[in-house]
Amino acid sequence: MSEGRLENHIQNFRHVHINEFVLSHDAISRLAVRSALHEGNNDIINQLLNRRYGEDLFQVEVRPQWHTYGDAFHALLEEGATLISDRNDMTINRKLDQPIPAEAKLFVLCDDATHLRIKVNYANELQ
């Protein structure tokens, strides 16, 4: 992933195999609008952007016993993490009864210690 200041530079980044981009001017504009419209939004966004404290976004491995998003959601919640998306699909809470596809990439919100515990638990299950 790379931060780009000008959209026309994206092709140059693709040439060197960078496929995900954050356009800083677009992100800042959106953050400013959301912050103005919804008080408290700013604190949540700042927490996600700043790794010094609080929750962060992590990818977790899909476990074999999780057949539906609901299975994953509830198991992760018991471990202290909140399942928020499969790749860029943030509608997981409305799809709890749907099967997890083979290509799923699940993302959770939790702190570093919880993420580490989830990884260790998964590794122990594989043994």
ChimeraX attribute file (.defattr): number of C-alpha atoms within 10 A of each C-alpha:
attribute: neighborCount
match mode: 1-to-1
recipient: residues
	/A:1	10
	/A:2	13
	/A:3	13
	/A:4	16
	/A:5	14
	/A:6	11
	/A:7	13
	/A:8	9
	/A:9	10
	/A:10	18
	/A:11	12
	/A:12	10
	/A:13	17
	/A:14	12
	/A:15	9
	/A:16	8
	/A:17	10
	/A:18	13
	/A:19	12
	/A:20	13
	/A:21	15
	/A:22	13
	/A:23	15
	/A:24	15
	/A:25	13
	/A:26	12
	/A:27	10
	/A:28	11
	/A:29	11
	/A:30	12
	/A:31	15
	/A:32	12
	/A:33	10
	/A:34	15
	/A:35	16
	/A:36	12
	/A:37	10
	/A:38	9
	/A:39	9
	/A:40	11
	/A:41	14
	/A:42	15
	/A:43	11
	/A:44	13
	/A:45	13
	/A:46	11
	/A:47	14
	/A:48	16
	/A:49	11
	/A:50	12
	/A:51	13
	/A:52	9
	/A:53	10
	/A:54	13
	/A:55	18
	/A:56	18
	/A:57	19
	/A:58	15
	/A:59	15
	/A:60	16
	/A:61	13
	/A:62	18
	/A:63	13
	/A:64	9
	/A:65	9
	/A:66	15
	/A:67	15
	/A:68	15
	/A:69	24
	/A:70	20
	/A:71	17
	/A:72	20
	/A:73	20
	/A:74	16
	/A:75	17
	/A:76	20
	/A:77	14
	/A:78	10
	/A:79	14
	/A:80	18
	/A:81	23
	/A:82	18
	/A:83	26
	/A:84	18
	/A:85	19
	/A:86	19
	/A:87	12
	/A:88	10
	/A:89	11
	/A:90	13
	/A:91	11
	/A:92	17
	/A:93	13
	/A:94	10
	/A:95	13
	/A:96	16
	/A:97	13
	/A:98	13
	/A:99	13
	/A:100	20
	/A:101	12
	/A:102	7
	/A:103	9
	/A:104	12
	/A:105	16
	/A:106	22
	/A:107	21
	/A:108	22
	/A:109	22
	/A:110	21
	/A:111	17
	/A:112	16
	/A:113	10
	/A:114	16
	/A:115	22
	/A:116	12
	/A:117	13
	/A:118	18
	/A:119	14
	/A:120	12
	/A:121	12
	/A:122	16
	/A:123	11
	/A:124	9
	/A:125	10
	/A:126	9
	/A:127	5
